[in-house]
């Protein structure tokens, strides 16, 4: 293959809808796995690096496809996000604490670096993760399992196989002690989309849950949620 074909091939990869929806999440998960080998002092700092890298990559891929993030703000989504937050805290509280790995960001010194690390953790959870995951799970996978040309399908169509496989996949990417809560959360977000066809509402609900959990973590110092 001659070198002149490389830019064209690269362009095709970046324009491929499947790549566009999957790649940011795959990158995010690879970098997350790398964090597992880090010390408690560095894991939150590397989270900040992960958010920057993944966020820039995500923006690059979707910069010309903003119309795919469909929907509007919905107060019901905020309420759903709060209910899911309560469900998440209650369901995970039933799991023994010793099964939960915890990294304490208060060990980061100096104070300024600690504030930056915690700020990026909150920003990543409330801004990047909800958009990236709702595009992946509710927009991409729920439709792709019905039809390979998923963008030709409207959002929120209910198909029993695609709906429940998406719920299971969403559950499995979480830690095992989070599975009961994640399973119920996947159902809640999924049925909201089926009912409203509002992907932006799913994003707002997810962001509300994650922001609420961040506040809860900072208030209680139950760092294992992070």
Secondary structure as UniProt FT lines:
FT   HELIX           3..5
FT   HELIX           6..15
FT   HELIX           17..35
FT   TURN            36..37
FT   HELIX           40..62
FT   TURN            63..64
FT   HELIX           66..68
FT   HELIX           75..93
FT   HELIX           97..99
FT   HELIX           105..107
FT   HELIX           111..123
FT   HELIX           124..128
FT   HELIX           129..134
FT   HELIX           135..141
FT   HELIX           142..144
FT   TURN            145..146
FT   HELIX           150..152
FT   TURN            155..156
FT   HELIX           160..172
FT   HELIX           176..178
FT   HELIX           179..196
FT   HELIX           199..220
FT   HELIX           223..225
//
